[in-house]
Amino acid sequence: MPGEPQAMTLPVIIDIEASGFGKGSYPIEIGYYMPDGQSFCSLVTPEAGWTHWDDSAEQVHGISREVLASHGKAAVDVCLTLNRSLRGQRIYCDAWSYDYVWLSRMYDAVDLVPSFQLKDLRELLGDCERSLWHATRTAVEIRLALRRHRASGDARTLFETWLEARRLCRGDLLV
């Protein structure tokens, strides 16, 4: 009915950790968080030719080349898993210009195409949510008390921040 709050589908959030931010950087971990609480996280073994490494990025995410070599999965396997799990969906990230490049680099390396659309999380934020974002994120980070800066944890933090900011601003009925 007109005038009643509209229900909204909750977003799936993805996050990517990378070897650095410069030219030649590549994804080393991909994680997502779904509204039902399911999450996925995988380290990605660098493809041949992926050699860029920024020690300051490693200081942020805490993932070493040695950990990637021993625990990473092949890019093709990560791409196939993402395609199966996220097929046909819009998936949101907070650093679209970086994440798009890193995701494209991984899919291009294994001659696959994502079965989902990568979108900018900012598309879901109104002025009110934007104004509350940083304070809300800080509160969510304290509440969740995640100990590591990793992709699936960051995706959950982004989801919970979006949800809380949305609730504070709109009180929408969320489905």
C-alpha positions in Angstrom: 0.0 0.0 0.0 1.2 3.5 -0.6 2.8 5.2 2.4 3.8 1.9 4.0 7.5 1.0 4.4 8.9 -1.1 1.6 10.6 -4.3 2.4 14.1 -4.6 1.0 16.2 -7.6 0.2 19.4 -7.7 2.3 22.6 -7.4 0.4 25.4 -10.0 0.1 28.7 -8.3 0.9 32.1 -9.3 -0.5 35.6 -8.1 0.5 39.0 -8.7 -1.1 42.4 -8.6 0.4 45.2 -7.9 -2.0 49.0 -8.1 -2.4 49.0 -4.3 -2.5 47.4 -1.3 -4.1 49.8 -0.6 -6.9 49.9 -1.6 -10.5 50.3 -5.4 -10.7 48.5 -6.1 -7.4 46.3 -9.1 -7.2 43.7 -10.7 -4.9 45.1 -12.9 -2.2 41.9 -13.5 -0.1 38.2 -13.3 -1.0 35.4 -13.5 1.5 31.7 -12.8 1.5 29.0 -12.6 4.1 25.3 -13.4 3.4 22.3 -12.0 5.2 21.5 -15.4 6.7 24.9 -15.5 8.4 26.6 -17.8 6.0 30.1 -16.8 5.0 32.9 -17.9 2.7 36.6 -17.1 2.9 39.4 -18.4 0.8 43.1 -17.6 0.3 44.1 -17.4 -3.3 47.3 -18.9 -4.5 49.0 -16.4 -6.8 49.0 -17.2 -10.5 52.3 -17.3 -12.5 53.3 -13.8 -13.1 51.5 -12.4 -10.1 54.7 -11.1 -8.3 53.8 -7.7 -7.0 54.0 -7.6 -3.2 53.6 -4.7 -0.8 55.0 -5.3 2.7 52.7 -2.5 4.1 49.6 -4.3 2.7 50.9 -7.5 4.5 51.1 -5.5 7.7 47.4 -4.6 7.4 45.9 -8.0 6.4 48.6 -10.2 8.1 48.7 -12.7 5.2 52.3 -13.7 4.2 53.4 -15.2 0.9 54.3 -18.3 2.9 50.7 -18.7 4.2 49.4 -18.2 0.6 51.7 -20.9 -0.7 50.7 -23.4 2.0 47.0 -22.6 2.4 45.9 -20.9 -0.7 43.5 -22.4 -3.3 43.9 -22.2 -7.0 42.2 -19.1 -8.6 40.1 -21.3 -10.8 38.7 -23.2 -7.8 37.9 -19.9 -6.0 36.2 -18.5 -9.2 34.1 -21.6 -9.6 33.1 -21.6 -6.0 32.1 -17.9 -6.2 30.1 -18.5 -9.4 28.2 -21.4 -7.9 27.4 -19.6 -4.6 26.6 -16.1 -6.0 25.1 -16.9 -9.4 22.7 -14.2 -10.7 23.0 -12.0 -7.6 24.2 -8.4 -7.1 27.1 -8.5 -4.7 28.2 -5.3 -2.9 31.7 -4.1 -1.9 33.1 -1.0 -0.3 36.1 -0.4 -2.6 34.5 -1.1 -6.0 37.3 0.5 -8.1 39.9 -1.8 -6.5 37.8 -4.9 -6.0 36.5 -4.8 -9.5 40.1 -4.8 -10.9 41.3 -7.6 -8.5 38.2 -9.7 -9.2 38.7 -9.2 -13.0 42.3 -10.0 -12.8 41.6 -13.3 -11.1 38.8 -14.3 -13.5 40.8 -13.3 -16.5 43.7 -15.3 -15.4 41.6 -18.5 -15.5 39.5 -17.6 -18.5 36.2 -17.4 -16.6 33.5 -14.7 -16.2 31.7 -13.9 -12.9 28.2 -15.2 -12.8 27.2 -12.3 -10.5 27.3 -8.5 -10.6 29.8 -6.6 -8.4 28.2 -3.3 -7.2 29.4 -0.4 -5.1 27.9 -0.5 -1.5 27.5 3.2 -1.7 24.6 2.7 -4.1 22.7 1.4 -1.0 23.4 4.4 1.2 21.3 7.5 1.5 22.5 10.7 3.0 21.6 9.6 6.5 23.4 6.3 6.2 26.5 8.1 4.8 26.5 10.6 7.7 26.4 7.8 10.3 28.7 5.3 8.5 32.0 5.9 10.3 30.6 6.1 13.8 28.4 3.1 13.1 31.3 1.1 11.7 33.4 1.8 14.8 30.6 0.7 17.1 30.1 -2.5 15.0 33.8 -3.3 15.0 33.8 -3.0 18.8 30.7 -5.1 19.1 32.0 -7.9 16.8 35.5 -7.8 18.3 37.0 -9.5 15.3 40.7 -10.0 15.9 42.0 -10.2 12.3 41.6 -8.0 9.3 40.5 -10.6 6.9 38.1 -10.7 4.0 35.0 -12.6 5.4 35.3 -10.7 8.7 35.5 -7.4 6.9 32.5 -8.4 4.8 30.5 -9.1 7.9 31.5 -5.8 9.5 30.3 -4.0 6.3 27.0 -5.9 6.3 26.4 -5.2 10.0 27.3 -1.5 9.6 25.0 -1.2 6.6 22.2 -2.9 8.6 22.6 -0.8 11.7 22.9 2.5 9.8 19.8 1.6 7.8 17.9 0.7 10.9 18.9 4.0 12.6 18.0 6.1 9.6 14.9 4.4 8.3 13.6 1.7 10.5 12.8 -0.2 7.3 11.2 -3.6 7.3 14.0 -5.8 6.1 13.3 -9.1 4.4 
